Amino acid sequence: MLKALIFDVFGTCVDWRGSVAREVAKVLPDLDAAAFASAWRAEYDPAMARIRDGGRGYVPLDDLHLENLHRVAAAFGVTAPDHLNAAWERLDPWPDVVPGLTALKAQRIVAPCSNGSIALMTRLARWGGLPWDCILGAEIARDYKPKPQVYLAACAALRLDPSEVMMVAAHNDDLAAARAAGLATGFVPRPTEHGPAQVTDLAPAADWDVVAGDFRDLARRLGP
């Protein structure tokens, strides 16, 4: 029996590209803000990979984002103030997310399982009105997705078997890792996460347990 849903956040729940670009434009108005946002995000996985591979101890994503900000700013030939890093705490939810989560929460536990820190996820929830029951994810596991211990630590924190928990994401690789760890899987596409020319994750890449059009549709499909 499905008792909880845990969610990828960046891209699945919130529009990081448009929101970060908005914040960049305020601080660095002469830049291509969307290009800067995409370049900043492109540093995300390589920074975490060094930790996942054991080349560096666990570092919260807030700190990785700040390191990456300065790296990208140098590549663009500008100096970015540290306070721009808070852009990642002001990401707007996709329109279906808050009503969908509210409907899902009426029947099951809902929580993020993000690579973001507890502090980042808490502030992001306050910004966007995300009605989580609790905050789970990388900081609980002291590691980064798609390592299996991130998904398993979330299940353990809820005192649930992985089979009682569904990972919901717009990214097929996230769901593949969650399934390998024993979780149920739900795919919700976000075809403009990376902008209008997106070519990845436009459709499910496997027979995920549920494929939904958005979070409201996910709530309808799962039922009571």
N, C-alpha and C positions, 0 to 999 in steps of 0.2 A: 504493500500500500504506500502510495506517495504521500509523504508527510511534509516535505520542505522543497523549496526551489531556491537554488543559489544562482547568481547572475554574474556574467561578465558585465563590466560597466562601460569602459571606454569603447565607444562605437556601438555597443549593443543597447545601452540605456541612454547614453548621452552623445551629443554631436560635438566631439572634441575638435574637429577641424574648423567648423564655423565659429565655435565659441573661442578657441584659442586665437584664431585670426582676428576676431573682433578686439580682443585684448591687446594683441600685438599692434594693431593699427592705432590704438590709443597712445601707445608709448613710442612706437617707431613708425611714424606716419609716412615716411618716404620709402618704405619697403613694400614689396609684394607680400602682404600679410599672410595670404593663403599658402604661398610657397614657403614662407618661414615656418608656419605651423606644421606643414607636411615634413619639412626637413627636421624640425625638432622631434616630431613623432618618430621619424625614421631612425633616430638615435636610441630609441626606447629599447628595442629588442637586443641590439648589440651590447648595451650597458647591462642588461639583465643576464645576458648569456655568460658573461664573465663570472657572475655569481653562481648561476646554475651549474657551470662547469667546474666550480671549485677554485677558480683563480682569484677570488675575492670573497671575503666574508659578507654576510647579509648587510645590505645598505638599504634603508627605506627609499621608496620610489621618489619621495620629495627631494631627497638629496641627489639622486641620479638625474632627475629632471633639471635641477639647478646646474649640475655639471654639464649636462647636454645643452642647456640654454647658452652657456658661455662658449661652448664649442661651436654651436651653430651661428651665434652672433659673430664670432671671429671669421667664420667662413663667409658670412654676408658682409663683412667689413664694417661692422658696427659694434658698439658697446651696449649691452642690454642691462638694465638695472635688475638687481636681485628680486625686487618686488614683482617683476613680471612673472616669476615662477608661480605666483598665486593664481595665474590664469587657469591652472588645472583644477582649482577649487571652484571655478565659476563656469562650469560646462552645462549648457542647457539640455534638459531631457528632450528626447523625441516626443512629439505630441501625444502618442498613445501610452507613454510609459507610466505616468502617474496614475491615470485611471485604470490602466491594466494591472499595475502592481496592487492598487487598492482592491480590485476585484479578486486577485489571486490571494491576497493576504486574508481575505475573509474566510478562506478555507484551509490555508497552509502557511507555514513559516516562510517568509521571504527575506533573503539576505544577499548582500554582494559577496562574490568570490572573485575579487579583483586583485591585480598586482599592486594597486594603490594601497598606501598605508591606512591604518585606522584613522589617523588625523585627517588625511586627505579625503577618505570616503565619508567621514562624518561631516566635514565642511561642505563637501559636494552635495550630500543629502540635504543639508539645511538650505543650500542655495536653490536646489531644484525641487524641494518638497518631496524627496523620495522617501516613501513610508516604510523603511526597513524595520524588521523586528530586532536585528542586531547587525554588527559589522564583523564579517569574516574575511578570509583571504590570505594574502601573502604574509602579512605581518604575524598572523597566528602561526603559520608554518615556518617562518624565517627562511623562506625560499620563494621562488617564482614559478608561476605556471609557464609551461605545461608539465612541470614536475608533479608526479602523482601525489606526493605528500601534501600539496596545497589543497587539492580536492578532498583528500582523506582527512586532513586536519579540520576542515569545515564540517564534515560529517561527524567526526569525533566530538567536536565542540558542541554539536547539537545532540549528542548521544543517540545518533541514528546510524543504522546500517547504510552503506552507500546505495544499496538498492532502493532505499526509501527516500532518496534525494535526487532531484533532477537538476542538472546543470543546464542553464539557458544561455545561449550565446548566438551572436551573428557570425561567428568564425568557426569554420569546419575543423580546424586543427585543435581548437580549444575543446570542442565536443569529442573529438577522437581521443584526446588524452583523458577526458572525464569518463568516457565509456570504458577505456582500458582499465581505469581505476574502479570500475564497478557501478558507476552512477548511471541513472537514466539521463536521456539527452533531449533537449528541445532546441530547435533551430528557428530563429526569427531573423530574416534577412534585413540588412540595412544597406541598400544598394547605392546610397550616396555618401557613405561614411568617409570615403577617400576623395569625394568630389564627383562631378558629373561624368568623368571618364573612368570610373571604377570598373575593374575587370575581375576582381577577386570576390569570392563568397557571395556571388549573386544567386546561387541556388544551393540546395543541400548536396553534399558530396557523398552521403551515405544514407542508409535507411534509419535516420534518427527516430527516436520513439515518437516525437511530435514535431511536425513542421507547421508553423503558424505564420500568418501574414503580419501580425503585430502582437503586442502584449494583450490587447483586448481579445483578439482571436484566440490567443493561447489560453486565456481564462475560460473562454467558451468551450474550447476543445477538452480541457481538463475536467471541467464540471466540478460538482461538489466533492 
